[in-house]
Amino acid sequence: MTQDTLVIALIALLIDALIGWPDALYRRISHPVVWIGGLISTLDRRWNRGASRIARGALAVAVTVGAVVIPALLLTWALAPLPFGSVVLGVLAWPLVAARSLHDHVAAVAQPLASGDIPAARAAVALIVGRDLDDGRPEPIARAALESLAENTSDGVVAPLFWAAVAGLPGIAAYKAINTLDSMIGHMSPRHALFGRVAARLDDLVNLPASRLTGLLFVAAAGSRRSWRVMRRDAGRHRSPNAGWPEGAMAGALDVRLSGPRRYHGVESPEPWLNGSARDPLAQDLLHGLALYRRAMVLLGLGLALGLAL
């Protein structure tokens, strides 16, 4: 990490926290992640066939990462020596952070859930999770939204900023390409079990440091020994090598249980509980989770600023 890369990370976080990605801008130019997704979709259609699907998937990873890292390197080479070049690079990194949109998506679940509008809350949470939530109860909706908030704090905010702080614009661009690859082809469906294997393993690897850091941010934001204990005890029980850390810290901070069994397309998935002896979360817990998230983002920004001051 250098002063320049810390500036890039801090600028990206501040702009995103203030304005997110405005709808008018999305309508005009879409979004860089959509551009990356378009490339991945094309490679998936053309290369995910025949023999050697693991090798073809690895090549798709290399092409996608290269397609974003090479322009990022050229921009860094051109802009970094200029006055305020790091600030400009931070502006370019801004679209690759999702702090505000994550908050807004989860708040769109919490608000109708708190007012008792279960159908609206279920429709909102369906935009951020893929599990079945059709039994009419508020608890599974709150649990799904809290898990998404915890996991995506790592994937959508802390990890991009971590790699921006480590390697500037090329670092955050590479991370976002890998994470988008995982979300599109890294799942264990019949079509992608082989083609997406390298993408999934690489995503697990690049998320290792940020997932632990996110858990620590939640622990610090909560000021809770229970959050620390639950995270340390239960993180390894999660099916993911990374998601258990922020989810465990969130579960302990709110004293609710997360993860656990869920259904996808009518098929039960017997996941283990995190903080399993606690109660199920409700709408108020989701509101408390959003408040915890906001405090964690303030701590993250202060940490970047402190790094610049040292």
N, C-alpha and C positions, 0 to 999 in steps of 0.2 A: 504494500500500500504506500502511496505517495500523497503529498499535498494535492497534486493535480487530480488524482483519481478520487480522493475524498471529496474534493469540490464537485466533481461530476456526480457522485452519488448523492450528495446533499442537495444540489440544485435540482436533480431529477425528483427527489422526494418532495421538496418544498413546492415545486410547480404542480406536481400531481396532487398533493394534499389540498392545494388551493383551488384548482380548477378541474382536476381530472382530465378526461379527454372529451372536450365539448361535442355535443351532438351535431352542431353545425360543421365542425371540422370533420367528424366522422362521415357526414353526408357528402362532404366535398372530396375527401381523399381516402375514406375508409380508415384503416388502422394498420400499422406495421405488422402486427400479429396476424391480421387477416391476409396480408401479402405473403407472409411466411407460410400460412396455412394453405394458400393457393398453390404454392410450389410443392408442398408436401402431398397434397391431393393429386397433383399431376404425376409425381413420382410414384405414388401408390398405385394409380391406375396403370401406369406403363410398365412398372418393374415388378410388382407383386404378383408374379405368375411363374409357372414352370418350376424348374429345379433351382437349387442354391438360393433359396429365399432369404436365409440368414445373411449371406454375402451381399445379396442385392439390397437388403435392408441396411446393412452397414454402409454400402455405397450411397444410399439415399441420405443417411445421416451425414456423411462427409460432404455431399453436395449441398445439402441445406445449410449446414454450419458454415461451409466455405462461402456460400452466397451472401451471408450476412456479415461474416467476419472480415472478408476482404474489403468491402466498402468501408466498414468501420475503421480498419487499419489505415486506409487511404485518407479518410477524413481526419483521423488523429494525427497522421503525419503532416497534413496540410494546416490544421487548426491549432494544434498544441503549442507551437512556438509563438503564436500571435498573442498580443495583449488580450486578456480575457478569453483566450482560446478554450480554457477549461470550462468556463461558464457556458460558452456556445456548445461544447460537447455535452455538458449536462442537460442543456435544452434538447439536444438530439436524443439523449438517453431517456428523457421524461416519458415518452409514450410506452416504454417498456416496464414501467412501474404501475401497479394496479391498486395502490392504497385507497384511493377515494372510491373507485368503482366497487371494490370488495365491500367497503363499508356500506355503500348505497344499496348493493344487492341484498345484503343481509338485513339492513334496516327495512327494506321493502317486504321482508318476511315478518320481521318483529312487529311492525306497526299494525297490520291487520290481525296478527295472532293475539296481540295484547287487547284488541278491541273485540275479540271473539269471532272474527270473520275467518273461519277455518278454510272455506273454499278459496278465498283470495290469498291466504297465507300459503296454502298448498300449491296454488298456481305459481306464486313467486318463488317458492323453494324449488320447484321443478326446473327452474331456469339455471340452478346452480348445482343440483345433485341429480343422479339418475336412478335412484332407488324407488320402489313402490311406496307410496304414502297415501293410501286411499281408504284408511279405516276410520276417518273422521275424528281422530283424537289429536289434541295439540302436542302431546309429548314427543311423538316421532318427528313431527315437523321441527320443533325446537331443537331436538337432538341433531337432526340432519344439518340444520343451519349452523349450529355451533361447531360441529365437526368441520363443515366447509370453511367457516371463518378461521378456525385454528389452523387447518392444513394450508389454506390459501394465503394466510399471513406469511407462512414460510415460502411457498412456491411463487406467490405473486408479488411479494414486497421485499421480504428480508433477503431471499436468495438473489434476486436481480441486483439489489443494492450491494450485497456482499461481493458479487463478482464485478460490479462496477468499481467498488473500492479497491479490489485486488488488481484489476486489469483494464479499468477505464471503459470506454465505449465498446471496444472489441469484447471485453469480458461480459458485459451485460447483454450484448447482442448474441454472443455464443450461447449464453445460458438460456435466453429466451427461445432461441431456435431449438435447443435440446428439449426444453420443457414443452414446447408446442409439438415437437415430434412425439414425445411420450403421450401427450393427451390425445393425439390423433391416431397413432399406430402402435403405441406401447402397451396396449391391453391384451389380455389373453383370449381374444376371440379366435374362432377357427381361421379367419382371414389373416389375422395379424400375429398369431402366436410365434411364428418364425420370422416373418418380415420385420416385426417391430421389436424383436428381442434385444438387439443392440441398443436401440433407442431407450428402451425401458431400463436396461442395466446402466446406461450412461446417465440417465436422469437420476436414478438412485444415487449414483456416485457424486454428482455435482450438487445434490441437495443435502448431503451429509452434514457439512458444517453449518449451513443456515438453519436446518431443522433443530439442531441443538441450541443454536443461538436464539431462535424464536422461542423455544421453551424457556430459556433463561430470561428473555424479555418479559414473558407472561408472569414468570415467578416474581421478577423484580417489580413489575407493574402492580401485581396483586399484594406484594408485601406479605406473602403467606408461606409459612413453613409447610402447610399441608400441600400446597401446589408443588413445592419442591419434592416432597416425599412421594406423592402420587406419580409425578413424572419419572423419578428415578426408579420406582418400583414397577410401574406398569408399561413404560414406553416400549420395552422389548416384547410385550405381548401382542402388539399390533401387527397386522399382516404386512404392513409396510415397514421398511427399516428406518423410515424418517417420520412418517405422520404421527406416530405414537408420542413423540416428544412434545410438539405443541399441543396436541389433543390431551395428553396426560396432564400437562401444566394447566390447561384450561379447565379440565374436569376437576382437578384439585382446587384451583382457585375459586370456582363456583360451588364446590362440593356437590356435584352432580355426576352421574355416570354417562360416559360416552362410548362410542364404538358399539360393540355388541351385535347381536343378530339383526339382519335386515333382509329384505327381499328385493330381487331384481327380476323383473318380468315373470313374477309368480314363483320364482325359485328361491328358497331360503338359503342364505349365506350365514353359517354359524360363526360369526366373528366373536372373539373374546371381548369382555367388558374392560374398560379403563375406569378405575375407581368404582368397581362393581357393587360395593356395599352401599353406595349413595343412592339417592332418589333420581328419578327421571327429571330432565329439565323442563321448565315451563316458559311461557312468554317472558316473564320477568327476568328469568335467567338469561334469556337471549339479549334483553336490553342491558343487563349487567355485563354480558360478554362483549357487547359493542363498546361499552364504557372502558372495559379492560383493554380492548384492542386500541382504543384511542390513546390511552395512557402508554401503552407499549410503543405506539408510533412516535409519541413525544420523546420517550426514552431513546428510541432509535435515532431520531434527529439530533438529540443532545449528544449522543455518543459520537456521531459523525462530526458534529461541531467541535467536540472536545478533542477528537483526533486531529482536527485542523489546528487547534490552539497549541497542541503539544509540540 
